[in-house]
Each structure stands twice: as structure tokens, then as C-alpha cells.
């Protein structure tokens, strides 16, 4: 419980920072619109309506805002944004708007209502305390502009309709507020929905990892309980092989060999579950090559399963040094076992790699997955076998692959059957990466 309490708060914080970066990118886009709008307004008012403005000072403010936006675009293109950084960016926008209003009539300027846009954005993007700080700042700026501003020679005559510059400015301000809010609130809400989905996925993964830990504890107890009877069975079977009735009867001897192979398989399965439930890299890690690892895994699987249904195609760097352990083999065995149950006579293992990735695609000629199972692939107890506890094999496969930084996916083939694809980064299983960690 203490570990969960330590980890859980960091998940929303990481999600908030990532969503903050997306929202900051939206603010950059909004700021470019503000820069273009301010330039257009200065030109229209100064040269179209013949209203005298301090053009030099206002253009300097626009250029400063544009420079800040360029820096914001460069910095927040690759960096996450915290709430304090988002608040700072919004305050810069309020400051730029305040300077422009100070230079052009203060509260007598119809564009003073653009403060509302900043308040609404703050309410959407910030936590309550920061949002109230934004509100207080805009109120103070509005109040200050009532006394501190350069007079603007403009008359307000509502009876003149849109021919009056002030009324026309009010209309443009309203349209600008409404359009920007409609566009950007929609996109901000999309970011918030993405954040919620991301957090839901993190919670699901956390629950699955907790489930794995519990399975590890159960498997550890089972291993201690099963170790003695399995060892006893192995000794008894070894003694029987030396007895005359079994030594002289080839059919009985073949059955004994099969029994010994199955006992050994049981011991391997217990070991694999322990490693998979704990971590993906077990104590039994051994240096090998990619080609030898695939050959050994296939040979062991064929030796412990009846029939000869497996066909292997490979296009790999066979001499590439990697680390092999029981968990990796067990992961592949689990997928092959599922394919064998679905299609006892038609299984294909296709192995390929490039400079960074190892891909293993296991195909079968069975009935394929149900659509619901593909959507929930890798979730515990999702199985078409109809028996209690089914689906744990693929659950372990997905989580071992995920622990190694890879993935496991499933699809139905157009010609029938299904394919499960395991994708692993070679850096996670390469001999070099193991040496770097001192193993």
C-alpha cells in the first residue's frame, strides 16, 4: 500500500504536464491570431478610420509579443508545461493586452472585453487558485485602465448602428471572443478527454501490475508446494526406467520418456510463471545469440509437445549477442501453446529483426479471435476456452513484453486463423545492455 501511495500521485502530475504542453501549443496558435489581429486593427483604425494612435509604441508591443511567441513555440514544442508556466504565459498575454489598451483609450476601447477571453481560458486551463489569480489580475488591470490610459478620440453613438466606430468595435470584439472560444474550448476539451483516457489506461496498467504481483506471491507458494512432488516423480520415473519390465518393453519405455518430459515441462512452467510474475529478467539469464535462442526455444517446445505442427521462417541476424532467460522462452511458449490449441496442425512462427527491433509473429489456422477478445487482448481471464482461470497465459505475455518496452498484439487473418505479434526492442535483450547494468 505504501508503494501505491507513493507512485499514484505522480501519474496525474505526468499527465497534467503532457496535456499542459498541448494546451501551451494551443496558446501559441491563439497568440499568433492575436498578433495578426492587433496589426490589422492598428492599420484599420489609424489609416481607415483616421483615428490617431501611437503606432510606434503599439507596434513595438506587438513585436515583443511575437518574439515571446517564437520563444514559446521553440521551447514548448518538445517540453512539457507545468501549471505555473501556463499561468505565466496567460499573464504575458494579459500584460500585452493591457499595454495596448493603455495606449488606445483604456476602458473606452471596445476591445477591453477581450479580458473575458483570458479569464475563460484561465478557468479552463488552470486549477482554481491560479484561475482566481488570473481573474484578480484582469480586474486590477481593468480598474487601472480607468485612470491610466492615453485618451482615444472616438465617440460612441449607439443610434448610428454599425456605422459608429465604437459599436463596430464592440461587434468585432464579440465575434472574436465567440469564435476563439468556440474553436479553442473545443480543442482544449479534446485535450482533457485525452488526459482522462491516458489516466484510465495508467490506472488499468497499475491494476494489472498489482494483479501480477499477487500472482507472483501465489506462484511462489505453489512452487514450494509443487517442487517436492515433482522432484519425487522425477526420481521414481528414473528408477522405473532401470526396472526390467520397463527396460525391456519399448512401448512402456516410450511412455516413461513422455512422462518425464511432461514432469520437466511442469517444472519449467512453474519457473516461467515465477519469473514472469516478478520481472522479465530472471536469475537464469544466460548469454547466447539470437539464432541460438530461437533454435533452443523451438527445439524445447517441439520436444515437450505432441505432434509436429510448428513451421519456422526466420530472417534474422543469427549471430547477434543477446541475453536469454526462462521468462522470454515462457512468453513465446505461451503464445505457441495457444496457437496449438486453436490449430494443432498449422502453426507458423515468423521471426524477423532490424537494427532496433525483434518481431515474432505466431500464426495459426484456427477459428481466430472473437472481436471482443481482440479489443481486450491481454486482459486477465479473457479466454475462449471456457474454463476457470483461462486467459492468464496471454495476460503474462502482454505484461512481460510491456516490461521489456515492447508490445503484444493480435489480429485475425483474412484467409482464416489468427496472428499474435510480439515486438521487443533489441536493446532490452541485447548482451550489451545487460553488461551496462553490471549483470
DOKOLDO-623278 format. One line per field, with one value per residue (C-alpha): residue number from 1; residue in one letter; x, y, z. Coordinates in nm, 2 decimals. Layout:
<dotis>
num [NUM	...];
residuo [A	...];
xx [X	...];
yy [Y	...];
zz [Z	...];
</dotis>
This chain:
<dotis>
num [1	2	3	4	5	6	7	8	9	10	11	12	13	14	15	16	17	18	19	20	21	22	23	24	25	26	27	28	29	30	31	32	33	34	35	36	37	38	39	40	41	42	43	44	45	46	47	48	49	50	51	52	53	54	55	56	57	58	59	60	61	62	63	64	65	66	67	68	69	70	71	72	73	74	75	76	77	78	79	80	81	82	83	84	85	86	87	88	89	90	91	92	93	94	95	96	97	98	99	100	101	102	103	104	105	106	107	108	109	110	111	112	113	114	115	116	117	118	119	120	121	122	123	124	125	126	127	128	129	130	131	132	133	134	135	136	137	138	139	140	141	142	143	144	145	146	147	148	149	150	151	152	153	154	155	156	157	158	159	160	161	162	163	164	165	166	167	168	169	170	171	172	173	174	175	176	177	178	179	180	181	182	183	184	185	186	187	188	189	190	191	192	193	194	195	196	197	198	199	200	201	202	203	204	205	206	207	208	209	210	211	212	213	214	215	216	217	218	219	220	221	222	223	224	225	226	227	228	229	230	231	232	233	234	235	236	237	238	239	240	241	242	243	244	245	246	247	248	249	250	251	252	253	254	255	256	257	258	259	260	261	262	263	264	265	266	267	268	269	270	271	272	273	274	275	276	277	278	279	280	281	282	283	284	285	286	287	288	289	290	291	292	293	294	295	296	297	298	299	300	301	302	303	304	305	306	307	308	309	310	311	312	313	314	315	316	317	318	319	320	321	322	323	324	325	326	327	328	329	330	331	332	333	334	335	336	337	338	339	340	341	342	343	344	345	346	347	348	349	350	351	352	353	354	355	356	357	358	359	360	361	362	363	364	365	366	367	368	369	370	371	372	373	374	375	376	377	378	379	380	381	382	383	384	385	386	387	388	389	390	391	392	393	394	395	396	397	398	399	400	401	402	403	404	405	406	407	408	409	410	411	412	413	414	415	416	417	418	419	420	421	422	423	424	425	426	427	428	429	430	431	432	433	434	435	436	437	438	439];
residuo [X	X	X	X	X	X	X	X	X	X	X	X	X	X	X	X	X	X	X	X	X	X	X	X	X	X	X	X	X	X	X	X	X	X	X	X	X	X	X	X	X	X	X	X	X	X	X	X	X	X	X	X	X	X	X	X	X	X	X	X	X	X	X	X	X	X	X	X	X	X	X	X	X	X	X	X	X	X	X	X	X	X	X	X	X	X	X	X	X	X	X	X	X	X	X	X	X	X	X	X	X	X	X	X	X	X	X	X	X	X	X	X	X	X	X	X	X	X	X	X	X	X	X	X	X	X	X	X	X	X	X	X	X	X	X	X	X	X	X	X	X	X	X	X	X	X	X	X	X	X	X	X	X	X	X	X	X	X	X	X	X	X	X	X	X	X	X	X	X	X	X	X	X	X	X	X	X	X	X	X	X	X	X	X	X	X	X	X	X	X	X	X	X	X	X	X	X	X	X	X	X	X	X	X	X	X	X	X	X	X	X	X	X	X	X	X	X	X	X	X	X	X	X	X	X	X	X	X	X	X	X	X	X	X	X	X	X	X	X	X	X	X	X	X	X	X	X	X	X	X	X	X	X	X	X	X	X	X	X	X	X	X	X	X	X	X	X	X	X	X	X	X	X	X	X	X	X	X	X	X	X	X	X	X	X	X	X	X	X	X	X	X	X	X	X	X	X	X	X	X	X	X	X	X	X	X	X	X	X	X	X	X	X	X	X	X	X	X	X	X	X	X	X	X	X	X	X	X	X	X	X	X	X	X	X	X	X	X	X	X	X	X	X	X	X	X	X	X	X	X	X	X	X	X	X	X	X	X	X	X	X	X	X	X	X	X	X	X	X	X	X	X	X	X	X	X	X	X	X	X	X	X	X	X	X	X	X	X	X	X	X	X	X	X	X	X	X	X	X	X	X	X	X	X	X	X	X	X	X	X	X	X	X	X	X	X	X	X	X	X	X	X	X	X	X	X	X	X	X	X	X	X	X	X	X	X	X	X	X];
xx [0.00	0.28	0.43	0.10	0.05	0.40	0.35	-0.01	0.03	0.30	0.07	-0.18	0.12	0.29	-0.04	-0.10	0.24	0.19	-0.15	-0.01	0.23	-0.06	-0.25	0.05	0.08	-0.29	-0.20	0.09	-0.16	-0.41	-0.13	-0.04	-0.41	-0.38	-0.07	-0.23	-0.55	-0.36	-0.17	-0.48	-0.67	-0.39	-0.38	-0.76	-0.81	-0.50	-0.54	-0.90	-1.09	-0.84	-0.82	-0.48	-0.29	0.07	0.16	0.53	0.46	0.17	0.38	0.67	0.43	0.31	0.67	0.75	0.45	0.55	0.91	0.77	0.55	0.85	1.04	0.73	0.69	1.05	1.06	0.72	0.75	0.94	0.90	0.60	0.44	0.36	0.06	0.29	0.43	0.08	-0.02	0.29	0.21	-0.15	-0.03	0.21	-0.10	-0.29	0.01	0.03	-0.34	-0.32	-0.04	-0.23	-0.55	-0.34	-0.22	-0.56	-0.82	-0.82	-1.17	-1.31	-1.17	-1.43	-1.17	-1.14	-1.38	-1.10	-1.01	-1.30	-1.13	-0.82	-1.04	-1.22	-0.90	-0.76	-1.07	-1.03	-0.65	-0.57	-0.65	-0.90	-0.63	-0.45	-0.77	-0.88	-0.54	-0.60	-0.94	-0.80	-0.52	-0.76	-0.99	-0.69	-0.58	-0.93	-0.95	-0.61	-0.71	-0.99	-0.73	-0.41	-0.46	-0.39	-0.72	-0.87	-1.06	-1.36	-1.73	-1.99	-2.33	-2.54	-2.82	-2.57	-2.56	-2.26	-2.15	-2.03	-1.67	-1.73	-2.03	-1.84	-1.55	-1.79	-1.93	-1.58	-1.47	-1.78	-1.73	-1.36	-1.43	-1.70	-1.51	-1.19	-1.37	-1.57	-1.26	-1.01	-1.25	-1.34	-0.97	-0.89	-1.18	-1.03	-0.70	-0.88	-1.06	-0.72	-0.58	-0.87	-0.82	-0.45	-0.51	-0.76	-0.50	-0.24	-0.49	-0.57	-0.20	-0.14	-0.42	-0.28	0.07	-0.08	-0.25	0.08	0.24	-0.03	0.01	0.38	0.31	0.07	0.31	0.59	0.39	0.28	0.64	0.75	0.45	0.50	0.88	0.89	0.63	0.77	1.12	0.98	0.81	1.13	1.32	1.05	1.04	1.42	1.41	1.13	1.35	1.61	1.35	1.33	0.96	1.02	1.37	1.27	0.94	1.00	0.64	0.65	0.99	0.85	0.56	0.81	1.00	0.68	0.60	0.95	0.92	0.58	0.72	1.01	0.76	0.57	0.88	0.97	0.61	0.64	0.97	0.84	0.54	0.76	0.99	0.70	0.51	0.81	1.02	1.11	1.47	1.53	1.83	1.87	1.98	2.24	2.44	2.36	2.29	1.96	1.98	2.07	1.79	1.53	1.66	1.67	1.32	1.17	1.35	1.24	0.88	0.87	1.03	0.76	0.45	0.29	0.29	0.49	0.27	0.52	0.69	0.95	1.06	1.34	1.52	1.74	2.09	2.16	2.50	2.37	2.45	2.16	2.05	1.82	1.62	1.33	1.08	1.15	1.11	0.80	0.64	0.69	0.58	0.25	0.17	0.27	0.06	-0.25	-0.19	-0.15	-0.49	-0.65	-0.49	-0.30	-0.17	-0.09	0.13	0.38	0.65	0.79	1.10	1.25	1.47	1.61	1.87	1.64	1.35	1.29	0.95	0.80	0.47	0.29	0.01	-0.24	-0.52	-0.79	-1.12	-0.95	-1.03	-1.37	-1.39	-1.43	-1.12	-0.91	-1.03	-0.95	-0.64	-0.40	-0.66	-0.67	-0.94	-1.03	-1.04	-1.24	-1.16	-1.45	-1.25	-1.20	-0.87	-0.83	-0.66	-0.37	-0.11	-0.17	-0.20	0.15	0.27	0.15	0.29	0.64	0.65	0.54	0.80	1.07	0.94	0.77	0.42	0.20	-0.09	-0.34	-0.54	-0.75	-0.61	-0.83	-0.76	-0.86	-0.68	-0.51	-0.17	-0.02	0.28	0.54	0.76	1.06	1.33	1.66	1.82	1.62	1.76	2.10	2.41	2.55	2.25	2.29	2.67	2.59	2.38	2.65	2.48];
yy [0.00	0.24	0.19	0.25	0.57	0.69	0.62	0.72	1.10	1.11	0.97	1.27	1.50	1.35	1.35	1.72	1.82	1.64	1.79	2.12	2.11	2.05	2.34	2.56	2.49	2.60	2.92	2.97	2.94	3.18	3.43	3.43	3.52	3.80	3.93	3.93	4.08	4.36	4.46	4.46	4.67	4.92	4.96	4.99	5.23	5.45	5.46	5.35	5.53	5.82	5.78	5.89	5.61	5.59	5.35	5.31	5.21	4.97	4.80	4.76	4.58	4.36	4.27	4.19	3.96	3.79	3.74	3.58	3.36	3.24	3.15	2.97	2.77	2.66	2.57	2.40	2.21	1.94	2.02	1.96	2.26	2.30	2.49	2.78	2.81	2.81	3.08	3.29	3.26	3.38	3.67	3.77	3.79	4.00	4.23	4.28	4.34	4.59	4.79	4.81	4.92	5.18	5.32	5.33	5.47	5.23	5.11	5.34	5.09	4.84	4.56	4.59	4.29	4.07	4.04	3.79	3.56	3.55	3.48	3.19	3.04	3.06	2.89	2.61	2.56	2.63	2.49	2.70	2.90	3.00	3.07	3.31	3.48	3.53	3.68	3.91	4.03	4.12	4.30	4.50	4.58	4.69	4.91	5.06	5.14	5.36	5.61	5.53	5.55	5.76	5.93	5.80	6.03	5.82	5.89	5.63	5.68	5.36	5.51	5.51	5.14	4.97	5.29	5.41	5.30	5.21	4.99	4.83	4.76	4.60	4.37	4.27	4.21	3.99	3.79	3.75	3.63	3.39	3.24	3.19	3.04	2.80	2.68	2.66	2.54	2.25	2.17	2.21	1.98	1.73	1.75	1.70	1.39	1.26	1.32	1.13	0.84	0.84	0.83	0.55	0.35	0.41	0.30	-0.01	-0.09	-0.03	-0.27	-0.53	-0.49	-0.53	-0.84	-0.97	-0.91	-1.11	-1.39	-1.39	-1.45	-1.73	-1.88	-1.86	-2.06	-2.31	-2.36	-2.45	-2.69	-2.85	-2.87	-3.17	-3.39	-3.30	-3.40	-3.72	-3.81	-3.74	-3.98	-4.25	-4.23	-4.25	-4.57	-4.72	-4.68	-4.92	-5.18	-5.49	-5.46	-5.10	-5.15	-5.44	-5.30	-5.03	-4.91	-4.87	-4.70	-4.45	-4.37	-4.32	-4.08	-3.89	-3.88	-3.75	-3.48	-3.37	-3.35	-3.14	-2.92	-2.87	-2.76	-2.52	-2.37	-2.30	-2.14	-1.93	-1.81	-1.70	-1.51	-1.36	-1.26	-1.09	-0.94	-1.01	-1.07	-1.37	-1.50	-1.77	-1.51	-1.66	-1.50	-1.65	-1.54	-1.45	-1.76	-2.00	-1.86	-1.91	-2.26	-2.36	-2.23	-2.40	-2.73	-2.73	-2.65	-2.93	-3.18	-3.12	-3.10	-3.38	-3.36	-3.16	-2.87	-2.59	-2.44	-2.17	-1.90	-1.66	-1.36	-1.26	-1.16	-1.51	-1.41	-1.11	-1.15	-1.14	-1.25	-1.55	-1.64	-1.86	-1.57	-1.49	-1.85	-1.89	-1.59	-1.74	-2.09	-1.94	-1.80	-2.12	-2.32	-2.11	-2.15	-2.52	-2.55	-2.34	-2.53	-2.85	-2.89	-2.55	-2.31	-2.07	-1.88	-1.60	-1.43	-1.11	-0.83	-0.49	-0.28	-0.19	-0.44	-0.82	-0.93	-1.27	-1.34	-1.67	-1.76	-2.05	-2.19	-2.20	-2.01	-1.68	-1.45	-1.31	-0.93	-0.87	-1.07	-0.87	-0.54	-0.68	-0.87	-0.94	-0.87	-1.14	-1.40	-1.32	-1.66	-1.86	-2.19	-2.17	-2.29	-2.11	-1.91	-1.91	-1.62	-1.58	-1.71	-1.42	-1.18	-1.27	-1.25	-0.89	-0.78	-0.94	-0.77	-0.44	-0.47	-0.51	-0.20	-0.39	-0.49	-0.79	-0.75	-0.99	-0.99	-1.22	-1.32	-1.26	-1.61	-1.76	-1.81	-1.55	-1.40	-1.28	-1.05	-0.99	-0.69	-0.64	-0.37	-0.55	-0.31	-0.48	-0.82	-0.74	-0.86	-0.50	-0.36	-0.64	-0.57	-0.20	-0.28	-0.49	-0.83];
zz [0.00	0.08	-0.26	-0.43	-0.23	-0.34	-0.71	-0.77	-0.73	-0.99	-1.26	-1.28	-1.25	-1.55	-1.74	-1.65	-1.77	-2.11	-2.16	-2.05	-2.34	-2.58	-2.43	-2.44	-2.81	-2.85	-2.67	-2.92	-3.20	-3.03	-2.97	-3.34	-3.41	-3.15	-3.32	-3.66	-3.52	-3.34	-3.65	-3.87	-3.61	-3.59	-3.97	-4.00	-3.71	-3.80	-4.18	-4.24	-3.96	-3.94	-3.56	-3.43	-3.25	-3.10	-3.38	-3.29	-2.93	-3.02	-3.30	-3.06	-2.81	-3.09	-3.19	-2.83	-2.81	-3.13	-3.00	-2.69	-2.90	-3.11	-2.80	-2.66	-2.98	-2.97	-2.60	-2.57	-2.89	-2.70	-2.33	-2.10	-1.94	-1.57	-1.44	-1.33	-1.68	-1.83	-1.58	-1.67	-2.04	-1.98	-1.77	-2.06	-2.28	-2.02	-1.99	-2.37	-2.39	-2.11	-2.27	-2.60	-2.42	-2.22	-2.55	-2.71	-2.48	-2.18	-2.08	-2.36	-2.61	-2.72	-2.73	-2.35	-2.33	-2.46	-2.09	-2.07	-2.31	-2.09	-1.78	-1.95	-2.08	-1.73	-1.58	-1.84	-1.82	-1.46	-1.11	-0.91	-0.71	-1.03	-1.21	-0.94	-0.96	-1.33	-1.26	-0.99	-1.23	-1.51	-1.27	-1.14	-1.49	-1.59	-1.28	-1.35	-1.71	-1.59	-1.47	-1.65	-2.03	-2.33	-2.44	-2.77	-2.98	-3.05	-3.00	-2.90	-3.07	-3.04	-3.26	-3.56	-3.56	-3.72	-3.88	-3.54	-3.48	-3.12	-3.19	-3.48	-3.24	-2.99	-3.27	-3.38	-3.02	-2.96	-3.28	-3.20	-2.84	-2.96	-3.25	-3.05	-2.75	-2.98	-3.15	-2.87	-2.60	-2.82	-2.87	-2.50	-2.41	-2.66	-2.47	-2.14	-2.28	-2.40	-2.04	-1.89	-2.13	-2.06	-1.68	-1.72	-1.91	-1.64	-1.37	-1.57	-1.61	-1.24	-1.16	-1.39	-1.24	-0.89	-1.02	-1.14	-0.80	-0.63	-0.89	-0.81	-0.45	-0.53	-0.78	-0.52	-0.27	-0.54	-0.65	-0.30	-0.27	-0.62	-0.60	-0.38	-0.55	-0.90	-0.78	-0.63	-0.95	-1.15	-0.92	-0.94	-1.32	-1.33	-1.11	-1.33	-1.64	-1.48	-1.39	-1.62	-1.72	-1.84	-1.97	-2.19	-2.32	-2.58	-2.56	-2.18	-2.21	-2.46	-2.22	-1.94	-2.16	-2.23	-1.86	-1.77	-2.04	-1.90	-1.55	-1.67	-1.85	-1.53	-1.35	-1.64	-1.64	-1.26	-1.31	-1.60	-1.41	-1.12	-1.35	-1.55	-1.24	-1.08	-1.35	-1.71	-1.64	-1.42	-1.24	-1.51	-1.77	-2.00	-2.28	-2.62	-2.98	-3.14	-3.37	-3.09	-2.87	-3.14	-3.22	-2.85	-2.78	-3.08	-3.01	-2.64	-2.74	-3.00	-2.76	-2.49	-2.71	-2.91	-3.29	-3.54	-3.62	-3.60	-3.90	-3.86	-4.10	-4.00	-4.14	-3.85	-3.76	-3.61	-3.46	-3.27	-2.89	-2.66	-2.31	-2.28	-1.98	-1.89	-1.89	-2.25	-2.36	-2.15	-2.32	-2.66	-2.54	-2.41	-2.74	-2.92	-2.68	-2.75	-3.13	-3.08	-2.90	-3.18	-3.47	-3.39	-3.74	-3.88	-3.68	-3.83	-3.63	-3.84	-3.68	-3.81	-3.68	-3.79	-3.61	-3.32	-3.30	-3.28	-3.41	-3.36	-3.54	-3.44	-3.68	-3.67	-3.89	-3.62	-3.59	-3.49	-3.20	-3.12	-3.18	-2.81	-2.73	-2.97	-2.81	-2.46	-2.57	-2.28	-2.01	-1.74	-1.77	-2.13	-2.29	-2.54	-2.38	-2.13	-1.83	-1.50	-1.49	-1.86	-2.03	-1.79	-2.04	-2.28	-1.98	-1.88	-2.24	-2.27	-1.94	-2.00	-2.34	-2.19	-1.91	-2.18	-2.36	-2.63	-2.72	-2.80	-3.05	-3.20	-3.53	-3.73	-4.08	-4.39	-4.50	-4.16	-3.83	-3.62	-3.57	-3.24	-3.29	-3.02	-3.08	-2.85	-2.86	-2.91	-2.66	-2.38	-2.45	-2.60	-2.43	-2.43	-2.23	-1.98	-1.94	-1.89	-1.59	-1.43	-1.48];
</dotis>
